[in-house]
Amino acid sequence: MCISKKSKKNFRSEWRTLTELGAEFGKSAIAFGKILKENALRDAEGTPTEVASGLFQKIEPNQGKPYYLWNHQGVVSFIPGKDGDDAP
């Protein structure tokens, strides 16, 4: 099964890296990861928690270490201040 470029683009608009999410909030990936921890979406080791169920996908490339993509809309709904109130 081949994923079309359009499908891949739609997937990546919905699923983001910590770097991409952090940039939206004016934060680094590390700082945004801390925000996820503060909102119970990641544990102390940076692994997604049960609270984050359905909000992440683990990506395991053929080479390199695994990483997570996060559901943009789902994660943003957990973060206070996205609309300007109590910005993280």
N, C-alpha and C positions, 0 to 999 in steps of 0.2 A: 504494500500500500504506500503510495507516494503522497506526501502532504504538499498541497499547492502553496505557492508563495503567499497567496491571499490568506489561506488558512493559518499559515505560520505567522503572518503579520497580525491577524486577529488574536491568536494565542498570545503573542508577545505584548499586545496592548492590554491584555487582561492579567497576565502573569509577569511580575517584575522582580529584578534582583534587589538586594538591599541597597546597592549603589544607586539604582534608578529611583527607588522609593525615597531614599535619603535626600537625593537631589531635589525632589519635589518639595521637601520640607526645609531645604536649605541646610541639610545635615550631611555628615559623612556616613558611609556605610556602617562604620563602627558605632557612631552616635545613634544612628537609627536602630541598629541592633539592640542597643541599650534601652531605647524607647519600647521596642517589642518586649524586652524582658520586664520593664516596668509595668506593662499592660498584660503580663502573664501569657504572652504568645510564645516566648522562648524561655528555656531554663538557663541555669547558670553556665552551662557548657555551650549554649547557643543552639541547642536542639529544639525544634518546635514542640510545644506542649500539647496536651489533650485539648486545651482551650482552642488551640489553633487548628484543630481537625477540620479539614476541608479548605483551609486557607493557604496551604502550601503544597508544592510538589517537589519531591526529591529528584534531582537530576544526577545521574551517574554516568559521566562521560567515559568513553573507552580508555582515555588517558587522563591523568589528573585526578584530583579528589572530588568527591561528591559535593554538591551545593544545593541550595533550595531556591525555588522561585515562589514568590508570594502573590496571592490574589490581590490585585490592586484595590478593588472596591471593598473587599472583605476586611483587609488590613486597615484601610483608611477609616472604616466605620468604628474600629476599636480605638483609634488615636484621638484623644481630645484635642480640640483646637484646630482642626482642619479648616474650619470656616473662619478662623481668626480668633476664636475664644480659647484662652489657656494654651496658646501655641507651645508645642513641645520644645 
